[in-house]
Amino acid sequence: MNIFVSNLGYSFTTEDLTDLFSTYGAVDSARVITDKFTKQSRGFGFVEMSDDAAMKAIKDLNGSMQDGRSIKVMEARPKEEKPSYSNRW
């Protein structure tokens, strides 16, 4: 299951995210999203892990305090397709 984590502190790293979720089970992948120019965290990330472990992690971590902030943890939704503007004319 793919998990969306938001309201992360800007000093939160991918390693921190992996450590946080690894207490619930094996983490397949974790990534804090960064600005492509400044390389600074954008305050959110994604974690992939098994469904059972993910559901427990979402339940336990949503609203928890991490790095002085109350994080939001939920199942990630698929990225929506942006409308194509090539057919406008």
ZAMARGU-4260 file (C-alpha; in steps of 0.2 Angstrom, whole numbers, plus 5000, padded with zeros to 4 digits):
<rodrens>
0) 5000/5000/5000 | 5006/5018/4996 | 5005/5030/5011 | 5005/5049/5010 | 5013/5058/5024
5) 5011/5077/5026 | 5015/5091/5038 | 5033/5085/5040 | 5046/5096/5047 | 5058/5103/5034
10) 5072/5094/5043 | 5064/5077/5041 | 5074/5066/5030 | 5069/5050/5020 | 5079/5040/5033
15) 5069/5048/5047 | 5053/5043/5037 | 5060/5025/5035 | 5064/5023/5054 | 5047/5030/5059
20) 5037/5017/5048 | 5049/5002/5051 | 5042/4999/5068 | 5026/4994/5060 | 5034/4982/5047
25) 5045/4981/5032 | 5046/4997/5022 | 5047/4994/5004 | 5051/5012/5000 | 5051/5029/5008
30) 5054/5046/5001 | 5053/5064/5007 | 5049/5075/4992 | 5061/5089/4990 | 5061/5105/4979
35) 5071/5101/4963 | 5080/5118/4964 | 5084/5121/4982 | 5084/5102/4987 | 5074/5107/5003
40) 5060/5096/5009 | 5042/5101/5003 | 5035/5094/5020 | 5027/5078/5013 | 5032/5061/5007
45) 5027/5043/5003 | 5030/5026/5011 | 5026/5009/5003 | 5023/4994/5014 | 5012/4979/5016
50) 4994/4982/5018 | 4992/4976/5035 | 5007/4985/5042 | 5002/5001/5032 | 4984/5001/5040
55) 4991/4999/5058 | 5004/5013/5054 | 4991/5025/5047 | 4980/5022/5062 | 4994/5025/5075
60) 5003/5039/5067 | 4990/5050/5060 | 4990/5065/5071 | 5005/5060/5080 | 5019/5073/5084
65) 5035/5072/5074 | 5048/5085/5075 | 5037/5097/5084 | 5023/5095/5071 | 5006/5085/5070
70) 5008/5074/5055 | 4994/5068/5044 | 4995/5050/5037 | 4983/5042/5025 | 4982/5031/5010
75) 4989/5039/4995 | 4977/5042/4981 | 4982/5040/4962 | 4989/5055/4954 | 4975/5063/4944
80) 4977/5066/4925 | 4979/5084/4920 | 4968/5089/4906 | 4976/5090/4889 | 4975/5108/4882
85) 4981/5103/4865 | 4963/5100/4858 | 4957/5118/4863 | 4959/5125/4846
</rodrens>
